[in-house]
Amino acid sequence: LGGMAFMLFYHMLKGEWNLVRINTELRWYAIIVGFFCGISTLILWMNGTYDRFFDALRHASFQIISLLTTTGFTTADYELWPQSAQMLLYVVCFIGACAGSTTSGIKIVHFVIIWKYMVTTIKKMFFQPRTILPILLNQRAIDPFAVNLSICYFIANIFLVLGGSCVMVLLDSMDFQTGMSSVIAAVMNVGPGFGDVGPSENYAHISAAGKWFLAWLMLVGRLEMFSVLVLLFPSFWKK
């Protein structure tokens, strides 16, 4: 529930169930949660990590939902899981839940817009070059500026994670997995990461400079990045 947009609860209280039903992001949210929980459960059960199916379901679902909604809690040391399950957890850390919710992360709505833009572009390139194909969200066409904003926001997050990972490796001479994981956990406000900042570890061993840098990344990630990065532009201060 914490991963759902607050506006959806308002629509529910007003009895506007049709607006909830047509919400594109909510449908994708439900599909993503079900897909990652289901696949992770099967991986853990089939690899013998947990003998009982419901134990695998319980541990996989809690870790997936906790990381997806940036809750910050873990009930298992997922670094002991198979690599395929850890890969899914890495992906989940990037996604986040719905825009307008209590969560951080890139947000599902940006992935939905980018996916629809990619599909529409492929259709126009190879099948319908002279057709104007609008990108729909909640059964309404999206402004092209919103599409560009989503793409820019996604790319900015990727560059911030890659650049921040290099900074952490240089500051603390840590392995790249720990460096990247700590940056992802900070930018996406996830909490636990992998390597030396995994679920059974902590951030105490990181230097003061590294902690200050991660704290800045947490601020940038929580404030949706652009509201912080705009402070770096001289034109903003002139206004």
LOTORTI-559709 format. One record per atom (N, C-alpha, C): x, z, y; residue in one letter. Coordinates in steps of 0.05 Angstrom, whole numbers, plus 5000, padded with zeros to 4 digits. Each point is the difference from the previous one (the first is absolute). Layout:
! LOTORTI-559709
XZYA
...
***
This chain:
! LOTORTI-559709
501650004976L
498450005024L
501750005025L
502350145000G
501750015023G
501349735006G
500049824981G
501149745004G
498049805011G
497550085003M
497949825011M
500050035031M
499149795013A
499850015029A
497850195008A
500550165022F
498050195009F
497449865008F
500249755010M
497649865009M
498149954977M
501049984976L
498249964977L
498350254995L
501150245004F
498450244997F
497850015022F
500649915023Y
498049995022Y
497749814992Y
500849774989H
497949814991H
498350124977H
501350154982M
498550134979M
498050205010M
500950165020L
498250215011L
497649875014L
500449765012K
497849865013K
498449844981K
500849994975G
498549844980G
500549715002G
502249925013E
500749725002E
501749914976E
498850014977W
501549944975W
500949714998W
498649825014N
500849724998N
502749965013N
500650155022L
502649975012L
502250114983L
499350204983V
502050114981V
500449804977V
497949884992R
500149814977R
501749765006R
499749895025I
501549765007I
502850055010I
500850255001N
502750065010N
502249904982N
501449805009T
502149874983T
502250194992T
500950165019E
502350184995E
499350214979E
497550105001L
499150204980L
500049894972L
499149754997R
500149874974R
502849974989R
501849915018W
502849974992W
501250274993W
499350205015Y
501050274995Y
499250104972Y
497549964993A
499050084973A
501449844978A
500449745005I
501449834980I
502950084997I
501450065022I
502850074999I
500350274985I
498350205007V
500250264986V
499549964970V
497949864993G
499449964972G
502249854985G
501149795013F
502049844987F
502650164995F
501050135020F
502550144997F
499750244982F
497850145002C
499650234982C
499749914971C
498649784996G
499649904973G
502649904987G
501549835015I
502549904990I
502050224995I
500250195018S
501950224997S
499350174976S
497450054996T
499150154977T
500849864974T
499549754998L
500749854975L
503050004995L
501649975021I
503050014997I
500950274989I
499050215012L
500850274991L
499150064972L
497649914993W
498950064973W
501449834979W
500349745006M
501249824980M
503050054996M
501450115020N
502850064997N
500550284989N
497850144995G
500350274988G
500850225019G
499849945026T
500750215020T
498150244997T
497549944995Y
498050214994Y
498649924974Y
499650194982D
498849944974D
497049945003D
498750155017R
497149975003R
499449815023R
498049834995F
499249805020F
499150145026F
498450214998F
499050135024F
502150155016F
502250084986D
502250125014D
501449785017D
500449774988A
501249785015A
498249915023A
497450004996L
498149935021L
500250205023L
500050264993R
500050215020R
502649995017R
502349984987H
502550005015H
500349745016H
499449784988A
500349745014A
498149995024A
497550084997S
498149985022S
500850185023S
500850254994F
500750185021F
502449905016F
502149914987Q
502449905014Q
499349755016Q
498549814989I
499349755014I
498450075024I
497950164997I
498250065023I
501450165021I
501750194991S
501550165019S
501949835018S
501449824987L
501949835016L
498549795016L
497849894989L
498449805015L
498750125025L
499150244998T
498750135023T
501950175016T
502649984994T
502150155014T
499450305001T
499150114978T
499450284998T
502550184998T
502049904985G
502550144999G
500350194977G
498150014981F
500250184977F
500649854975F
501450134981T
500549894974T
499550214979T
499149924977T
499650184977T
501849934977T
501749805003A
501849924978A
502549885012A
502250024986D
502549875008D
499949714991D
499049835018Y
499649724993Y
502649844996Y
502350135007E
502549864995E
500850004971E
498550164984L
500450004971L
498149794986L
498449875016W
498249804990W
501549744994W
498849814986P
501249744996P
500449855027P
501949835001Q
500749855025Q
497649845010Q
498449894982S
497749855009S
497950175015S
499750254991A
498150185014A
501250085027A
502650055001Q
501350075025Q
499849775020Q
500149754990M
499749775018M
497349995013M
497950074985L
497350015011L
499850225022L
501450224996L
499950215020L
501449915025L
502249854997Y
501449895024Y
498149835016Y
498549834986V
498249815014V
497850165015V
498950204986V
497950175011V
500950135026V
502550095001C
501050135025C
499849825024C
500249744996F
499949815023F
497149955009F
498150024982I
497349905006I
498550195019I
499850254993G
498350185016G
497149954993G
498250145014A
497149974994A
498749845023A
497650085007C
498449855020C
500850075029C
499849805017A
500450055029A
497850185010A
500750185018G
498050195010G
499550244982G
501850044981S
499850234982S
502150215007S
500350204982T
502050215005T
502849914991T
500249774988T
502549914987T
501949855020T
502549974991S
501949845014S
500649754984S
502349885002G
500649764985G
499249755016G
500549774988I
499449755013I
497049955003I
498550104982K
497049994999K
499149744986K
497950044984I
499049784983I
498949775017I
498850065023V
498949785016V
502049795008V
502550095005H
502149805007H
500749834976H
500150114976F
500549844977F
497849814994F
497550085005V
497749834996V
500149765019V
500650055025I
500149795020I
502349804993I
502350114993I
502349834993I
499449834976I
498750124979W
499349854976W
498149785006W
497950065016K
498049805007K
501349785016K
501850075018Y
501449805016Y
501649824983Y
501450114980M
501749844982M
498349804984M
497750104989V
498349834984V
498849785017V
499150075024T
498949805019T
502049795007T
502550085005T
502149825008T
500649804977T
500150104976I
500549834976I
497849804997I
497550095004K
497749814998K
500249785020K
500750075025K
500149805022K
502449814995K
502250104989M
502349834996M
499649794978M
498750084978F
499949834977F
497249894993F
497950135009F
497349914991F
498149925022F
500150155023Q
498149945021Q
501550005027Q
501849815005P
501750015024P
498549975026P
497649885000R
498649955025R
497750205004R
499950204983T
497850195001T
500950265014T
498350115016I
500550265013I
498950214982I
501850164989L
499150214981L
500550275013L
497850145008P
500450265012P
500750214979P
501450205009I
500750234983I
497950225004I
498650074979L
497850185002L
500750284992L
499050205015L
500350284993L
497450135007L
498850134980N
497350125003N
498049795007N
500349764989Q
498349775004Q
500049905029Q
502150065014R
500449905028R
502749875003R
500249795016A
502549875005A
501950185016A
502549994993I
502050175013I
501349845023I
500550145022D
501449885022D
502949934991D
500949755007P
502849934992P
502150195010P
499550145022F
502050195010F
500250244980F
497750084988A
500150214981A
501649924975A
499849754992V
501649904978V
503050015006V
500749915024N
502850005008N
501050295002N
498350185009L
500850285002L
500550134973L
498449934980S
500450104973S
502649904988S
500549755004I
502549884990I
502450135013I
499950035027C
502250125015C
500450294991C
497850144996Y
500250284992Y
501350034973Y
499349834981F
501150004974F
503049945000F
500849795015I
502849935002I
501650225014I
498950125020A
501450225014A
500550244982A
498150064982N
500350214981N
502349944980N
500149754991I
502049924981I
502850035013I
500349895024F
502550025014F
500850295006F
498150175007L
500550285005L
501050144975L
498849944977V
500850134975V
502849914992V
500549745002L
502649904992L
502250105019L
499549985026G
502050105019G
500450304998G
497850154997G
500250294998G
501550084975G
499649854978S
501550064975S
503049985004S
500849795014C
502949965005C
501050235017C
498550085020V
500850235017V
500450254984V
498150064982M
500250244984M
502450004981M
500649774989V
502349974982V
502650055016V
500149895025L
502450045017L
500250295010L
497850125006L
500150285010L
500850204979L
498949974976D
500450214980D
501549914975D
500949755000S
501549894977S
498550044974S
497449975001M
498350034976M
499649734986M
499050004976D
499549754986D
497749865013D
499849744997F
498149845015F
497150064991F
499650074974Q
497350074991Q
499050255015Q
501750205002T
499250245015T
499549945029T
501849845012G
499849935028G
497449855006G
499449794984M
497649855005M
497550174994M
500150164979S
497750164993S
499450215021S
502150125012S
499550205021S
498849875024S
500949755007V
498949865023V
497149924995V
499449904976I
497249934993I
498250245002I
501050234989A
498450245000A
499550105029A
502049955017A
499750095028A
498149815016A
500649744999V
498449815015V
497150004991V
499650014973M
497349994990M
498750284998M
501650215008N
499050284999N
499050084972N
501549914980V
499350054972V
500850284991V
502450095007G
501050264991G
502249974979G
499350014974P
502149974980P
500849714997P
502549974991G
501049734996G
501249964972G
502449885000F
501449954974F
502950085004F
501450024978G
502850075002G
500450295007G
501850055020D
500650285008D
497850125018D
497949845006V
497750115015V
497549974983V
500350004974G
497849964981G
498250254999G
498049994983P
498050224998P
501250274991P
502249994986S
501350254992S
502350085018S
500449855022E
502250055019E
498850065027E
501750015021N
499150055027N
501949865020N
499550055026Y
501649875020Y
502150195012Y
500550234988A
501850205011A
502949905002A
500849824981H
502849914999H
500649795021H
498049905014I
500449795020I
501150135026I
501949865012S
501350115025S
498050035022S
500850145021A
498250045023A
499449745014A
502049825002A
499549745012A
498049844983A
500350014974G
498149864982G
497250115003G
499750275002K
497450125003K
498749915027K
501550005021W
499049915026W
499049714999W
501649844986F
499249714997F
497549974984F
499750154978L
497649994984L
497650115015L
500450205017A
497950115016A
499049795020A
501849855011W
499249795019W
498549784985W
500849934976L
498649814984L
497250094993L
499750264994M
497450114994M
498149975025M
501150055023L
498449975025L
499249715004L
501949824996V
499549715003V
497849914980V
500350084975G
498149924980G
497250125004G
499950255009R
497450135003R
498549895024R
501449925021L
498849895024L
499749704999L
500049894976E
499549714996E
502149825012E
502450105004M
502449855007M
499949885028M
498149825006F
499949865025F
499850185024F
498550224998S
499750185022S
502650155007S
501850014981V
502750125005V
502049795008V
500049774986L
501949795006L
499649885028L
497650015010V
499549885027V
501550165021V
500750254994L
501550165020L
502849885004L
501049844981L
502749885002L
500149765019L
497649905009F
499949775017F
500050085029F
502049905016P
500150085029P
497449935015P
498749784992S
497549925014S
497850214998S
500150164979F
498050224997F
500350215021F
502550075006W
500550215020W
499649905028W
500349735005K
499549895026K
497050025008K
498349984979K
497150025005K
499250295006K
***
